[in-house]
């Protein structure tokens, strides 16, 4: 599964917000030395119920707009289509 996600760092809390096939992640972590990317992978791992090793950033390592690949054949649609995580 491939998703596009917009990431906001230095937020008040870690959360994923979904709305009509779009994803937004708010992270408390600052974007330095890859810490925000690691936090994003951890958050997505919890959200989609997959291991961190099954998630990779395809594009946007140093950008707020990222393309993420989630390698799990059991996921067809994200579990909480309209809810915050």
N, C-alpha and C positions, 0 to 999 in steps of 0.2 A: 504494500500500500504506500502511495506517495501522497504527502500532504504539503501544502504551503502554510507557513505560519509567520505571523508578525510578532516580534519579541520586544517587549518593553522591559528595560532593566531598572534597577533601583526603585522598585515598587514597594508598596506597604506589605504585600503578601504574595506568596507563590500561588498562581492559579492559572487554569486554562479556561478560556471563554470560547464557546462555539456559537455560531449562528449561520445557518444556511450554507454549509460546506466551507466555511472559513474558520480559521483558528487564530486565536490571539493568546499569547502567553505573557503573563506578568511575573517577573522574577525579582526577588529582593537582592540578588547578587549583582555586583558591578561587573561590567564587561572588560575584565582585565585577565590576561594570561589564560584565556579559555575557560574561566570559572563559570561564566554565564552559560556557555555551551554545555558544560557538564551538568549544570543545574537544570537546564532545559531537557536534556536527555533523561535525567532522573525523574523529572516531573512527567514527561511523556510516558516513561516506563510505568509509572504508577497509574496514570490515566488510562492507558490502553491495556494494562495488565500483561505486559511482556517484559522480558529481561532487558537490561540496558544494552547488552551486546547485540540485540536485535534492532537497535535504532542507530541510524547514522545520518549525518548532515551531508547531503549531496551538494548543496550550493548555499552560499551565504555564511561561511564560517565567521566572517568579520562584518556581517551586515545584520540589520534588524529584520530583514525579510529573508526567510530561509526556506529551503526545500528539504524535507525530511523523508527518509525511506524507513519504513517499519516492516521488518521481515517476519511475518507471522501469518500463516495461511488460515488461522482461525478468525482473523479480524476481517470482516466484510464492511462493517460500518462501526464508527466509534460508539462506545457503550452509552454515553450520555449526550444525545444529539443536541439538546438545547439547554443543558444545564452547565453550571460552573463546576469545576472540580476543586 
